[in-house]
Amino acid sequence: MHISLKTTGSRDTARASLTSLLSTMKLAIIITLAILALCCSPASAEICQSFAGVIQGLFLGTPASFEAAVEPFNPDADMKAAATQLKTLVDFLPKNTKDSILKLMDKIAKSPLCA
C-alpha cells in the first residue's frame, strides 16, 4: 500500500505567509524610520530623546514597556492598536536586524541634523 502525502499546498501556503510577513516587517521598519525622520528636526532635540525611548521599547522592550513608553504621547485607541500591532511585527525580526536598526536610529538621533 502506498500513501501519498500532499505537501505542495502547505508549502505554498507557508511560502505565501512568509512573503506576506516579510513585506509587513519591511513596511513597519519604513514607517518607524519615517517617523524618526519627522521627529528629528533641529527644533525637537527633547522629542528626539523621548522618541528614542519609544524606539528602544519597540525593538528591545516587552509589549508592556513599549506601551508605557508610548503613553506620554497620549495616543488614541486606534493609535494604541496600531502600536501594539507594530510591536508584534517587530518582535518577529531577527536580533541582528533589530540591533542594526537601533544603531542606525542612534546615529540619526546623535547627528547634527537632530541636535
JOGICOR-V154611 format. One record per helix or strand of 3 or more residues. SS is the DSSP state (helix for helix, strand for strand). FROM is the first residue (numbers start at 1). TO is the last residue. If there is no record, write none. Layout:
ss | from | to
SS | FROM | TO
SS | FROM | TO
This chain:
ss | from | to
helix | 8 | 39
helix | 45 | 60
helix | 63 | 71
helix | 77 | 91
helix | 95 | 109
helix | 112 | 114
